[in-house]
Amino acid sequence: MVTIEELKETFAAVFGEELNIADINESSNLRKDIGMTSIHLIYMAMTLEEKYQVRFTNNDFESIATIGDVINKIQGGNN
């Protein structure tokens, strides 16, 4: 089971100080609260695909808006 702390560590390793990840929670919006751009989302997907053996599709980018959505996607696998 992926945790918010694991995502924080992963995001910090990939994005460094670029994003506001210190106080994220499940309802944190990737774009509005964390500051992710489209490029950040692509890097996030690539990193998480490799780390958790999950695949992000174009439809996922339309439906994933929060940290909770990311966790649900990872836990749901390729669904």
C-alpha positions in Angstrom: 0.0 0.0 0.0 1.5 3.3 -1.1 1.5 6.1 1.5 1.5 9.9 1.3 5.0 9.8 2.9 6.3 7.5 0.1 4.8 9.9 -2.5 6.5 12.9 -0.8 9.8 11.1 -0.9 9.4 10.2 -4.5 8.3 13.7 -5.5 11.1 15.3 -3.6 13.6 13.0 -5.3 12.3 13.8 -8.7 11.3 17.5 -8.4 13.4 18.7 -5.6 12.3 22.2 -4.5 10.3 22.9 -7.6 7.0 21.8 -6.0 5.2 22.5 -2.8 5.0 19.0 -1.3 5.7 19.7 2.4 2.1 19.7 3.5 0.4 17.4 1.0 -2.5 15.2 2.0 -5.0 13.0 0.1 -7.1 16.0 -1.0 -4.2 18.1 -2.2 -4.8 19.1 -5.8 -1.8 18.2 -8.0 -2.0 21.5 -10.0 -3.5 24.0 -7.7 -2.0 23.0 -4.3 1.3 21.4 -5.4 1.9 23.4 -8.5 2.4 20.6 -11.1 2.4 21.5 -14.7 1.7 19.1 -17.6 5.4 18.3 -17.8 5.5 17.6 -14.0 2.5 15.2 -14.5 4.3 13.3 -17.2 7.5 13.0 -15.1 5.3 11.9 -12.1 3.6 9.2 -14.2 6.9 7.9 -15.6 8.4 7.7 -12.2 5.4 6.1 -10.6 5.0 3.6 -13.5 8.6 2.4 -12.9 8.4 2.4 -9.1 5.0 0.7 -8.7 4.6 -1.2 -12.0 1.4 0.7 -12.9 0.5 2.3 -16.2 -1.0 5.7 -16.6 -3.1 6.3 -19.7 -4.2 9.5 -21.4 -7.6 9.1 -19.7 -5.9 8.9 -16.3 -4.5 12.4 -16.8 -8.0 13.7 -17.2 -9.4 12.0 -14.1 -6.4 12.2 -11.7 -6.6 15.5 -9.9 -5.5 14.9 -6.3 -2.9 12.9 -4.3 -5.8 10.5 -3.3 -6.5 9.9 -7.0 -2.8 9.0 -7.5 -2.8 6.6 -4.6 -6.0 5.0 -5.9 -4.5 4.6 -9.3 -1.4 2.9 -7.9 -3.3 0.6 -5.6 -5.7 -0.3 -8.4 -2.8 -1.2 -10.7 -3.6 -1.1 -14.5 -7.3 -0.6 -13.9 
